[in-house]
Amino acid sequence: MPSETRSPRLAVLIGVDNTSAKMANGLFEEVAKIGEASVRRIYGDFSGTRSKGWANVLAKHAIIPQQQFAYTTGKNASDIALVIDAMDLLHSGRFDGFCPVSPDSDFTRLAAQNREQGANVFGFGEQKTPESFRQACRRFVYTENLLPGAIKDEENAASSDKPLQPATSAVPVIKKVLSQEDRDDGWVNLGTVGKQLLNLAPDFDPHTFGFRKLSELIRKTNQFEVRQPEVGAGRHVGPQRRPENYP
């Protein structure tokens, strides 16, 4: 029998002190889009009440708790344990990528080191996460977008009543992608635009602006057009034009 291509093996490492258990379902759904969550660990002091929410969802997602008692106030033993485990797992050579879940800037160096060693880093954290950590990741996902009800069903044009950012905030980076491609007719393949957006901004996500799909976000800005030039061809993005100016 032909061997099946295995999904990328990922290590999901969660810092309990800075994350909400309410996004657990959304987190593992997002990780499943990337690869297989082979390791699922969470680090924190589960003897207190702050981690009670996570304690209730550990079994559902097969998350292994790593107990770290808070012996000294102000010293985050959980973060240190997470970093040590991440480096051990990296040097085992068994994983294709890591998913640190925390808004803590202390993980910036960890993310950079993993990428230097050839492993992909997919970070998860709140919108307040420092830019240094976000940019150190191949891709960064805001955990607010993973909460229940953050994105509505596809029947709605706008996916969220209160997106983290307005659609107009996406205009500058989209314009930059189009200018970098520098096509004679001004049109760029939608898939190419999506890839370049993540290269320029690892935390770029249509969900942040209230949409499930990049094409819907681009249309909503009222700055660009999305068209399909011929049957079977991929969609293209270009600057907004009047109908008489279409090629």
DAFEN-V429276 format. One record per backbone hydrogen bond with DSSP energy under -0.5 kcal/mol. NH is the residue of the N-H (numbers start at 0). CO is the residue of the C=O. E is the energy in kcal/mol with one decimal. If there is no record, write none. Layout:
nh: {NH NH}
co: {CO CO}
e: {E E}
This chain:
nh: {9 9 10 11 11 12 12 13 13 14 15 15 17 18 22 23 25 26 27 28 29 30 31 32 32 33 33 34 35 36 37 37 38 40 41 42 43 45 47 51 54 55 56 57 60 61 62 63 64 65 66 67 70 74 75 76 79 80 81 82 83 84 85 86 87 88 89 90 91 92 92 93 95 96 97 98 100 101 101 106 107 110 111 112 113 114 115 116 117 118 119 121 122 122 123 124 128 129 132 133 134 135 136 136 137 138 139 140 142 144 145 146 149 151 155 158 158 159 162 163 164 168 169 170 173 174 175 176 177 178 179 180 181 185 187 189 192 193 194 195 196 197 198 199 200 203 207 208 208 209 210 216 217 218 219 220 221 222 223 224 226 228 232 235 236 237 239 244 245}
co: {7 35 96 9 38 10 98 11 40 100 13 42 14 15 19 20 145 22 23 24 25 26 27 28 29 29 30 30 7 34 9 35 9 11 63 13 65 43 44 48 50 51 53 53 56 58 57 39 62 41 64 43 68 71 73 74 75 76 77 78 79 80 81 82 83 84 85 86 87 88 89 88 8 8 119 10 12 99 123 103 104 106 107 108 109 110 111 112 114 113 95 97 120 138 99 140 125 102 129 129 130 131 132 133 120 120 201 122 124 141 142 143 146 158 152 156 209 209 159 207 207 165 166 167 169 170 171 172 173 174 175 176 177 182 236 234 188 189 190 191 192 193 194 195 196 200 204 204 205 206 205 212 213 214 215 216 218 217 217 237 235 226 229 226 187 224 222 241 242}
e: {-0.5 -3.1 -1.6 -0.6 -3.3 -0.7 -1.7 -0.5 -2.6 -2.3 -0.7 -2.6 -0.9 -0.9 -1.4 -1.7 -0.5 -2.7 -2.1 -1.8 -2.1 -2.5 -1.8 -0.7 -0.8 -0.6 -1.4 -2.4 -3.1 -0.5 -1.0 -2.0 -1.8 -2.6 -2.0 -3.0 -1.7 -0.9 -1.0 -1.5 -2.0 -1.2 -1.9 -0.9 -1.4 -1.0 -2.4 -3.4 -0.7 -3.3 -0.7 -2.2 -1.7 -1.5 -0.6 -1.4 -1.4 -2.4 -2.3 -2.2 -2.3 -2.3 -2.4 -2.2 -2.2 -2.8 -2.2 -2.3 -0.7 -0.5 -1.4 -0.6 -2.3 -1.5 -2.6 -3.0 -2.7 -0.7 -2.4 -1.5 -1.9 -2.6 -2.4 -2.6 -2.2 -2.0 -2.2 -1.4 -1.5 -2.4 -2.1 -3.0 -0.6 -2.1 -2.1 -1.9 -2.1 -0.7 -0.7 -1.8 -2.9 -1.0 -0.6 -1.0 -2.3 -1.4 -3.1 -2.7 -1.8 -1.3 -1.6 -0.9 -2.1 -3.7 -1.6 -0.6 -4.3 -0.6 -0.5 -0.7 -2.1 -1.7 -1.7 -1.2 -1.8 -2.6 -1.9 -1.9 -2.2 -2.3 -2.0 -1.8 -1.5 -0.7 -2.7 -3.2 -2.1 -2.2 -2.0 -2.5 -2.2 -1.5 -1.6 -2.3 -2.9 -2.4 -1.6 -0.6 -1.1 -1.5 -2.3 -1.7 -2.7 -2.1 -2.1 -1.3 -1.5 -0.6 -0.6 -3.3 -2.3 -0.6 -2.1 -3.2 -3.5 -2.0 -2.1 -2.4 -1.4}
